[in-house]
Amino acid sequence: MTKLGRAIMADDSEVPEIQGSTGRSQTTSVSLHAPLPSPSGLAGAFPLDISSFTHTPCYCEENVYMLCKNLCKVGVADQMGTDLFVVFISNEEKMVPLWHQKASKRNDGMILWDYHVICIQRRRGKVFDFVWDLDSNLPFPSPLNMYFSEAIRPMNPPDLAITRLFRVVHAPIFLRCFASDRSHMKDALGNLLALPPDHEPITAVDGTKNNLDKYIQMREADTLSILDDLTHGVFSNEYGVVVTETMLEWFFSQIHQ
């Protein structure tokens, strides 16, 4: 994830500054006033050592790829990953606010990302689904409803300037099809902007070397709202389906493997 150069607000009153890899910045007048629920009383769903999972700063897509594999390997998820879904969060402006992020310098953990990637585990017959976010300081994992209210924090009232979109990809498809040559983390001279993960760049089963941009690119026009279309798409499309912020929790309540 090209998180390098993404400036965060120094305090709750500042206007966030969005920077590119060149370091040149521009300010945005986007309003980020959202309800700030108290994090008190949060508790992890079960004890699991987050340090046992691979985490390389600025490479959230590869972190989640490895996370899905490890959850399957240790038996926390289905062996084939059928209960796991990879979720890319972004928008056309490549500017999405999230809270409780470790990289933030704010007390509430708010930061603006160009995109972020998490894993959602659908737990049929259980009270709640899980969100696995290696970049969050919330419990690991967190119940989906908790993560939605604490980390995503829907705008109240909705702010049309920061419409966050969610690309949901079934993990078995993602693990076969995703590829990244890490070119998005290189400058014009080919120098890496951040140290890469220890493992080799990820190549898709069919030999594709890089398709990260296709997962990140999403427009509001791409969103679906009919359940049959969403269900068919998430279990058959290489790049899953795109849903709006207001549809995310509802969609996961309707997903059946």
TORKE-105070 format. One record per residue: residue number from 1; residue in one letter; x, y, z of N, C-alpha, C in turn. Coordinates in steps of 0.2 Angstrom, whole numbers, plus 5000, padded with zeros to 4 digits. Layout:
N
NUM_A_X_Y_Z_X_Y_Z_X_Y_Z
...
//
This chain:
257
1_M_5004_4994_5000_5000_5000_5000_5004_5006_5000
2_T_5003_5011_4996_5007_5017_4995_5005_5022_5001
3_K_5007_5020_5007_5005_5024_5013_5011_5029_5014
4_L_5016_5028_5011_5022_5033_5012_5019_5040_5009
5_G_5021_5045_5013_5019_5052_5012_5012_5054_5013
6_R_5008_5049_5016_5001_5051_5018_5002_5054_5025
7_A_5001_5061_5025_5001_5064_5031_4995_5063_5035
8_I_4995_5063_5042_4990_5063_5046_4989_5070_5050
9_M_4983_5071_5052_4982_5077_5056_4986_5077_5063
10_A_4989_5082_5064_4993_5083_5071_4988_5083_5077
11_D_4982_5086_5076_4977_5087_5081_4970_5087_5078
12_D_4965_5086_5082_4959_5085_5079_4956_5091_5075
13_S_4959_5097_5076_4957_5103_5073_4960_5105_5066
14_E_4965_5101_5064_4968_5103_5058_4965_5100_5052
15_V_4966_5103_5046_4964_5100_5040_4969_5095_5038
16_P_4967_5089_5036_4972_5084_5034_4975_5086_5027
17_E_4982_5084_5027_4986_5086_5021_4987_5079_5018
18_I_4986_5079_5011_4987_5073_5007_4993_5074_5003
19_Q_4998_5069_5004_5004_5070_5000_5005_5064_4995
20_G_5009_5065_4990_5011_5060_4986_5018_5058_4987
21_S_5020_5053_4983_5027_5050_4985_5033_5055_4984
22_T_5031_5061_4980_5036_5066_4979_5037_5070_4985
23_G_5032_5070_4989_5032_5075_4995_5029_5081_4994
24_R_5027_5083_4988_5023_5089_4987_5016_5088_4989
25_S_5013_5093_4992_5007_5092_4996_5002_5097_4993
26_Q_4996_5095_4995_4990_5099_4994_4985_5098_4999
27_T_4981_5103_5001_4977_5102_5007_4970_5101_5004
28_T_4966_5098_5008_4959_5097_5006_4954_5099_5011
29_S_4948_5102_5009_4943_5105_5014_4938_5099_5016
30_V_4940_5093_5015_4935_5088_5016_4933_5088_5024
31_S_4927_5088_5025_4925_5088_5032_4925_5081_5035
32_L_4929_5080_5041_4930_5074_5044_4926_5073_5051
33_H_4921_5077_5052_4918_5077_5058_4913_5071_5058
34_A_4914_5066_5062_4911_5060_5063_4910_5059_5070
35_P_4904_5055_5072_4903_5053_5079_4910_5049_5081
36_L_4912_5050_5087_4918_5047_5090_4916_5043_5096
37_P_4914_5037_5095_4912_5032_5100_4918_5030_5104
38_S_4917_5030_5111_4922_5028_5115_4924_5021_5114
39_P_4931_5020_5114_4934_5013_5113_4934_5009_5120
40_S_4931_5012_5125_4932_5009_5132_4927_5003_5131
41_G_4929_4997_5135_4926_4991_5135_4927_4987_5129
42_L_4931_4989_5124_4933_4984_5119_4936_4978_5121
43_A_4935_4972_5119_4938_4966_5121_4939_4962_5115
44_G_4944_4958_5114_4946_4954_5109_4941_4948_5109
45_A_4939_4945_5103_4935_4940_5103_4938_4933_5106
46_F_4944_4932_5105_4948_4927_5108_4955_4929_5107
47_P_4960_4926_5112_4967_4928_5112_4970_4925_5106
48_L_4974_4929_5102_4978_4927_5096_4983_4932_5096
49_D_4990_4929_5095_4995_4934_5095_4996_4937_5088
50_I_4995_4943_5088_4996_4947_5082_5003_4946_5079
51_S_5008_4945_5083_5015_4945_5081_5016_4939_5077
52_S_5012_4934_5077_5013_4928_5073_5011_4929_5066
53_F_5009_4934_5064_5007_4936_5057_5012_4940_5054
54_T_5013_4939_5048_5018_4944_5044_5015_4951_5043
55_H_5018_4956_5045_5016_4963_5044_5022_4967_5041
56_T_5022_4970_5035_5027_4974_5033_5023_4981_5031
57_P_5025_4986_5035_5022_4993_5034_5022_4995_5026
58_C_5016_4997_5024_5015_5000_5017_5014_4994_5012
59_Y_5013_4988_5014_5011_4983_5010_5005_4979_5012
60_C_5000_4982_5014_4994_4979_5017_4991_4974_5013
61_E_4991_4975_5006_4988_4969_5002_4992_4963_5002
62_E_4999_4963_5003_5002_4957_5004_5002_4954_5011
63_N_5001_4959_5016_5000_4957_5023_4993_4953_5023
64_V_4988_4955_5020_4982_4952_5020_4982_4945_5016
65_Y_4986_4945_5011_4987_4939_5007_4990_4933_5012
66_M_4995_4935_5015_4998_4930_5020_4994_4929_5026
67_L_4990_4934_5028_4986_4933_5034_4981_4927_5032
68_C_4978_4928_5026_4973_4923_5024_4976_4916_5024
69_K_4982_4915_5021_4985_4909_5021_4986_4906_5028
70_N_4989_4910_5032_4990_4908_5039_4984_4906_5043
71_L_4978_4910_5042_4972_4908_5046_4970_4901_5044
72_C_4971_4900_5037_4969_4893_5035_4973_4888_5037
73_K_4980_4889_5038_4985_4884_5040_4984_4882_5047
74_V_4983_4887_5051_4982_4886_5059_4975_4884_5061
75_G_4971_4883_5056_4964_4881_5058_4959_4886_5060
76_V_4961_4892_5061_4956_4897_5063_4951_4898_5058
77_A_4953_4898_5051_4948_4898_5046_4947_4891_5042
78_D_4943_4891_5038_4942_4885_5034_4948_4883_5030
79_Q_4950_4877_5029_4956_4875_5026_4957_4878_5019
80_M_4951_4879_5015_4952_4882_5009_4950_4890_5009
81_G_4949_4892_5015_4948_4900_5015_4941_4902_5013
82_T_4936_4897_5013_4929_4899_5010_4926_4904_5015
83_D_4928_4904_5021_4924_4909_5026_4928_4916_5026
84_L_4933_4917_5022_4937_4923_5022_4935_4927_5016
85_F_4935_4934_5017_4934_4938_5011_4939_4944_5012
86_V_4943_4946_5007_4947_4951_5007_4944_4957_5004
87_V_4945_4963_5008_4941_4969_5007_4946_4975_5006
88_F_4945_4978_5000_4949_4984_4998_4945_4990_5000
89_I_4948_4995_5003_4944_5001_5005_4947_5007_5001
90_S_4943_5010_4997_4946_5016_4993_4940_5020_4990
91_N_4942_5024_4986_4937_5028_4982_4940_5031_4976
92_E_4937_5035_4972_4939_5038_4966_4945_5043_4967
93_E_4944_5046_4973_4949_5051_4975_4955_5048_4978
94_K_4955_5042_4980_4961_5039_4983_4962_5042_4990
95_M_4957_5043_4994_4957_5047_5000_4952_5044_5005
96_V_4953_5040_5009_4948_5037_5014_4951_5038_5021
97_P_4946_5041_5025_4948_5041_5032_4946_5035_5036
98_L_4951_5032_5040_4950_5027_5045_4952_5029_5052
99_W_4949_5026_5057_4951_5027_5064_4955_5021_5067
100_H_4958_5022_5072_4961_5017_5076_4967_5013_5072
101_Q_4970_5017_5068_4976_5015_5064_4983_5016_5068
102_K_4987_5011_5068_4993_5012_5072_4998_5017_5069
103_A_4997_5019_5062_5002_5023_5059_5000_5031_5061
104_S_4994_5032_5064_4992_5038_5065_4996_5041_5071
105_K_4996_5048_5072_4999_5051_5077_4993_5055_5082
106_R_4987_5054_5080_4982_5057_5083_4979_5052_5089
107_N_4976_5055_5094_4974_5051_5099_4968_5046_5097
108_D_4964_5048_5092_4959_5043_5090_4961_5039_5084
109_G_4968_5039_5082_4970_5035_5077_4968_5036_5070
110_M_4965_5042_5069_4963_5044_5062_4968_5045_5057
111_I_4968_5043_5051_4973_5044_5046_4969_5043_5039
112_L_4972_5046_5034_4969_5046_5027_4974_5041_5023
113_W_4971_5036_5021_4974_5032_5016_4972_5033_5009
114_D_4976_5031_5004_4974_5031_4998_4970_5024_4997
115_Y_4972_5019_5000_4968_5013_5000_4970_5009_5006
116_H_4966_5004_5009_4968_5000_5014_4965_4993_5012
117_V_4967_4988_5016_4965_4981_5014_4964_4977_5021
118_I_4958_4974_5022_4957_4970_5028_4954_4964_5026
119_C_4954_4959_5031_4950_4953_5030_4944_4952_5034
120_I_4939_4950_5031_4933_4949_5035_4931_4941_5035
121_Q_4930_4939_5041_4929_4931_5041_4921_4931_5043
122_R_4918_4927_5038_4911_4926_5039_4910_4920_5044
123_R_4906_4921_5049_4906_4915_5054_4898_4913_5055
124_R_4896_4908_5050_4890_4906_5050_4888_4903_5057
125_G_4882_4905_5059_4879_4902_5066_4882_4906_5072
126_K_4887_4910_5071_4890_4914_5076_4886_4921_5077
127_V_4887_4924_5083_4884_4930_5084_4887_4936_5080
128_F_4893_4936_5078_4896_4941_5074_4902_4938_5070
129_D_4903_4942_5064_4909_4941_5060_4915_4944_5063
130_F_4921_4942_5060_4927_4945_5062_4930_4950_5057
131_V_4933_4955_5059_4938_4959_5055_4945_4958_5057
132_W_4949_4956_5053_4956_4955_5054_4960_4961_5051
133_D_4963_4966_5055_4966_4972_5052_4973_4972_5056
134_L_4978_4971_5052_4985_4971_5055_4987_4978_5057
135_D_4984_4983_5054_4986_4990_5055_4982_4993_5060
136_S_4977_4990_5063_4973_4993_5068_4975_4991_5075
137_N_4974_4996_5080_4975_4995_5087_4969_4992_5090
138_L_4964_4991_5087_4958_4988_5090_4959_4980_5091
139_P_4955_4977_5095_4956_4970_5096_4957_4966_5090
140_F_4961_4961_5090_4963_4957_5085_4961_4950_5086
141_P_4956_4947_5082_4952_4951_5077_4946_4955_5081
142_S_4943_4959_5078_4937_4963_5080_4930_4961_5077
143_P_4925_4961_5081_4918_4960_5078_4917_4965_5073
144_L_4914_4963_5067_4913_4967_5062_4909_4973_5064
145_N_4904_4973_5068_4900_4979_5070_4904_4983_5074
146_M_4909_4981_5078_4913_4985_5082_4918_4989_5077
147_Y_4921_4985_5073_4926_4988_5068_4922_4993_5064
148_F_4916_4992_5062_4913_4997_5058_4911_5003_5061
149_S_4909_5003_5068_4908_5009_5071_4914_5012_5074
150_E_4919_5009_5076_4925_5012_5078_4931_5014_5073
151_A_4932_5010_5068_4937_5011_5063_4934_5014_5057
152_I_4929_5012_5055_4926_5016_5049_4922_5022_5050
153_R_4918_5022_5056_4914_5027_5058_4910_5031_5053
154_P_4905_5028_5051_4901_5031_5046_4899_5039_5047
155_M_4900_5043_5042_4899_5050_5043_4892_5052_5045
156_N_4891_5056_5050_4885_5058_5052_4885_5066_5053
157_P_4881_5069_5048_4878_5066_5042_4883_5064_5037
158_P_4880_5060_5032_4885_5058_5027_4888_5063_5023
159_D_4895_5062_5022_4899_5067_5019_4900_5065_5012
160_L_4897_5068_5007_4897_5066_5000_4904_5067_4997
161_A_4908_5071_5000_4915_5072_4998_4920_5066_4999
162_I_4918_5062_5004_4922_5056_5006_4918_5049_5006
163_T_4915_5048_5000_4912_5041_4999_4917_5036_4999
164_R_4917_5031_5004_4921_5026_5004_4918_5020_5001
165_L_4922_5016_4997_4919_5011_4993_4923_5004_4995
166_F_4920_4999_4995_4923_4992_4997_4922_4987_4992
167_R_4928_4985_4990_4929_4979_4985_4929_4973_4989
168_V_4924_4968_4989_4924_4962_4992_4926_4956_4988
169_V_4931_4953_4989_4934_4947_4985_4934_4941_4989
170_H_4931_4935_4987_4932_4929_4991_4939_4927_4991
171_A_4941_4925_4997_4948_4923_4998_4951_4918_4994
172_P_4947_4912_4992_4950_4907_4988_4951_4910_4981
173_I_4947_4915_4978_4949_4918_4972_4955_4922_4972
174_F_4955_4926_4978_4960_4931_4979_4967_4927_4979
175_L_4967_4922_4983_4974_4918_4984_4976_4915_4977
176_R_4971_4914_4972_4973_4911_4966_4975_4917_4961
177_C_4972_4922_4961_4972_4927_4956_4976_4934_4958
178_F_4977_4935_4964_4981_4942_4966_4988_4941_4964
179_A_4991_4947_4961_4998_4947_4960_5000_4954_4961
180_S_5006_4955_4963_5010_4961_4964_5017_4961_4963
181_D_5020_4965_4958_5027_4965_4957_5030_4971_4961
182_R_5026_4974_4965_5028_4980_4970_5030_4986_4966
183_S_5028_4987_4960_5030_4993_4956_5027_4999_4959
184_H_5021_4998_4962_5018_5004_4965_5022_5007_4971
185_M_5027_5003_4973_5031_5006_4979_5038_5008_4976
186_K_5038_5010_4970_5045_5012_4967_5044_5019_4965
187_D_5049_5023_4965_5049_5030_4962_5051_5030_4955
188_A_5051_5035_4952_5053_5036_4945_5059_5033_4943
189_L_5064_5032_4947_5070_5029_4946_5071_5022_4947
190_G_5065_5019_4950_5065_5012_4951_5067_5010_4958
191_N_5068_5015_4963_5070_5014_4970_5064_5013_4974
192_L_5065_5008_4978_5059_5006_4983_5058_5012_4988
193_L_5052_5014_4989_5050_5019_4994_5049_5016_5001
194_A_5049_5010_5002_5049_5006_5008_5051_4999_5008
195_L_5054_4997_5013_5057_4990_5013_5052_4985_5011
196_P_5053_4980_5007_5047_4976_5005_5047_4970_5010
197_P_5042_4966_5009_5042_4960_5014_5047_4955_5012
198_D_5049_4950_5016_5054_4946_5015_5053_4941_5010
199_H_5046_4939_5009_5045_4934_5004_5045_4937_4997
200_E_5045_4933_4992_5046_4935_4985_5039_4939_4983
201_P_5039_4943_4978_5033_4946_4975_5028_4941_4974
202_I_5022_4942_4975_5016_4937_4974_5014_4937_4966
203_T_5015_4931_4963_5013_4930_4957_5006_4925_4957
204_A_5001_4927_4952_4995_4923_4952_4996_4916_4949
205_V_4992_4912_4950_4992_4905_4948_4993_4905_4941
206_D_4990_4909_4937_4990_4909_4930_4996_4912_4927
207_G_5001_4915_4931_5007_4918_4929_5007_4925_4929
208_T_5001_4929_4930_5001_4936_4930_5005_4939_4936
209_K_5009_4944_4934_5014_4947_4938_5011_4953_4942
210_N_5006_4956_4940_5004_4962_4943_4997_4964_4941
211_N_4992_4964_4946_4985_4966_4944_4983_4970_4950
212_L_4987_4973_4955_4985_4977_4961_4980_4982_4959
213_D_4982_4986_4954_4978_4992_4952_4971_4990_4951
214_K_4969_4984_4948_4963_4982_4946_4959_4981_4953
215_Y_4962_4979_4958_4958_4979_4965_4957_4985_4968
216_I_4962_4990_4967_4962_4996_4970_4957_5001_4967
217_Q_4957_5001_4960_4952_5005_4956_4945_5004_4957
218_M_4941_5009_4960_4934_5007_4961_4930_5014_4960
219_R_4924_5014_4957_4920_5020_4956_4913_5018_4959
220_E_4910_5023_4961_4903_5023_4964_4899_5019_4958
221_A_4900_5021_4952_4896_5018_4947_4897_5010_4946
222_D_4902_5007_4949_4904_5000_4949_4900_4997_4955
223_T_4897_5000_4959_4893_4997_4965_4887_4993_4963
224_L_4886_4988_4967_4880_4984_4965_4875_4984_4972
225_S_4869_4983_4971_4864_4983_4977_4859_4977_4977
226_I_4859_4974_4971_4854_4968_4971_4858_4962_4974
227_L_4855_4959_4979_4858_4953_4982_4860_4948_4978
228_D_4856_4945_4973_4858_4940_4969_4864_4942_4965
229_D_4865_4948_4962_4871_4950_4958_4877_4950_4963
230_L_4876_4953_4969_4882_4953_4974_4884_4946_4975
231_T_4880_4942_4977_4882_4935_4979_4885_4931_4973
232_H_4882_4932_4967_4885_4928_4962_4892_4931_4960
233_G_4893_4938_4960_4899_4941_4959_4904_4940_4964
234_V_4903_4939_4970_4908_4939_4975_4911_4931_4975
235_F_4907_4927_4973_4909_4920_4972_4912_4918_4965
236_S_4912_4922_4961_4914_4920_4954_4918_4925_4951
237_N_4918_4931_4952_4922_4936_4949_4929_4937_4952
238_E_4934_4937_4948_4941_4938_4950_4942_4944_4954
239_Y_4939_4950_4953_4939_4956_4957_4933_4957_4961
240_G_4929_4952_4963_4924_4952_4967_4919_4957_4965
241_V_4916_4961_4970_4911_4966_4969_4912_4972_4973
242_V_4909_4977_4971_4910_4984_4975_4904_4986_4978
243_V_4904_4987_4985_4898_4989_4988_4899_4996_4992
244_T_4894_4999_4993_4895_5006_4997_4895_5005_5004
245_E_4897_5010_5008_4898_5010_5015_4891_5007_5018
246_T_4886_5010_5016_4879_5008_5019_4877_5001_5018
247_M_4880_4998_5013_4879_4991_5011_4883_4985_5014
248_L_4889_4987_5017_4894_4983_5019_4891_4978_5024
249_E_4889_4980_5030_4887_4976_5035_4881_4971_5033
250_W_4876_4974_5029_4871_4971_5027_4873_4965_5022
251_F_4877_4966_5018_4879_4961_5013_4882_4955_5017
252_F_4887_4957_5022_4890_4951_5025_4884_4947_5029
253_S_4879_4950_5031_4874_4947_5035_4870_4942_5030
254_Q_4871_4943_5023_4867_4939_5018_4871_4934_5015
255_I_4878_4935_5016_4882_4930_5012_4882_4923_5015
256_H_4881_4918_5010_4881_4911_5012_4886_4907_5008
257_Q_4890_4903_5011_4895_4899_5007_4891_4893_5005
//
